[in-house]
Amino acid sequence: MTALLEARGIAKTYPGGTVANNGVDLSIRAGEVHAVVGENGAGKSTLMKILFGIEQPDGGELLLDGKPVHFAGAKAAINAGIGMVFQHFSLVPSFSVYENVVMGSEPKAGLRFDRKRAIAEVRALSEKFRLPVDPLPSVASIPVGQQQRVEILKALYRDARILILDEPTAVLAPQEVEELFVAVRSLVAQGRTVIFIAHKLPEVLEISDSITVMRAGKTVAQVKARDVTEQSLANLMVGREVTLKVDRAVTDKSTVRLEVAGLSVNHENGTTACADIDLRLRTGEIVGLVGVEGNGQQEFMETIAGHRAALRGSAMLDGVDLLDLPVLKRRQAGLANIPQDRIAEGLAVGASLAENMAATRLSDGGFVRHGLLDRKAMKANAAALIDKFAIRAAGPDAAAGTLSGGNMQKVVVARELSEDPKVLLVSQPTRGVDLGATQFIWKTITEARDKGAAVLLSSADLSELMALSDRFLVFYHGEIVAALENDESVTPEALGAFMLGLERQTPEQIRAVSL
């Protein structure tokens, strides 16, 4: 059978010599869900941008319906029947759902915009493809899962027969993922073809018919989903055996290390980010903050770290209220922080690794002599940490910005854990990090917990939270709506019901586990 869409020997090198695609082959058959998987930097996104016409290849060719094609831009790809939904949506928040869908292709009644027809067409399209969304509200007022449906409807309104979904489940709760999969299956049943870019391998195996695996800019395998396992796919992506689980030791959790009471935080515009948060964090445990992004858990973490002011409440670390202290004093009290954005908040990318790894300890005397930086001590410290944390870098003098994303994150982890903190804040520890680095970072955080650190973990990846956490606190609209021990009874679906506000525990149930 002739492939519907085919890429042969696609090559793309960016200025500066970065090779993104190096002879990539891809063959998509009509009426299938075809997943493309690979670690960050494997070349998936570049290949998809080439298929959608927003990047031009340096070599190779594309074929559609067996005939060579060239897309000079996204408009040419759309006209050929290819649509793409990016991980970061391109919607106008103040516009209604229907206005976003038809924008640029508005139905007309004479010379005027036919509003009534636009609403009817969007509603009919929504029903046909099982993408339920009300056409009338503004995009800003609907949940992120529905915003994604709007993006898909935009492509379908332009009659896309091939739909590229870039990391579509990254921001969804488990129930929303299932709803998306229902829609994807409906699309395929009605003759559409879906290219699914993802890194959550269980989801890939659930939704896809065929899978292309990319590594280091090349295609390394094309397989049927029924013929592979999560483990074998991970091994293909990395090129070696990868352990996808971590072992947690039995620890002494009798000591309360951090006690938060009545903590309330506002957004910059004065609206509530989180309200009246109570929790206790003990030595030797990891407490996972669960929630769809934007429900207050990140603002809570930033407030404990000292990057955001509290409206009221307290956060006591061994009897000292952190909220009264500047960031440096919080660190001296035993707090360490791995922030969610390693580039903007975790590193000085233009500074050397030696400087970055000593940056938080310039007041303890280890790296300063007679008021001057002790460069030799800083380099020795960095060399030891580079070795211990398996950081791939030219050496202590290498600029942090020259490292890969995974190795940048290892630098932050190495610095924060080198002081054996009492309380460790961890936000999105493996976002944008490859499987090999993810495995190492999980192991490192778990080892800190096993040695007695009290760890507060926030992550948009529910599988990461379930793998690492001893307890879960679920945030919804700035409140803790559930607190659960991580045992066999807790499923992603159970957490998802709390994440979406479909269920809520009683205050007594929450306090029994959160305190």
Secondary structure by P-SEA (a helix, b strand, c coil): ccccbbbcbbbbbcccccccccbbbbbbbcccbbbbbbccccaaaaaaaaaaccccccccccccccbbbbbccaaaaaaabbbbbcccccccccccaaaaaacccccccccccaaaaaaaaaaaaaaaaccccccccccccccaaaaaaaaaaaaaaacccbbbbccccccccaaaaaaaaaaaaaaaaabbbbbbbccaaaaaaacccbbbbbcccccccccccccccaaaaaaaaaccccccbbbbcccccccccbbbcbbbbbccccccccccccccccccbbbbbcccccccaaaaaaaaacccccccccccccccccccccaaaaaaacccccccccccccccccccaaaaaacccccccccccccccaaaaaaaaaaaaaaaacccccccccccccccaaaaaaaaaaaaacccccbbbbccccccccaaaaaaaaaaaaaaaaaccbbbbbcccaaaaaacccbbbbbccccccccccccccccaaaaaaaaaccccccaaaaaaccc
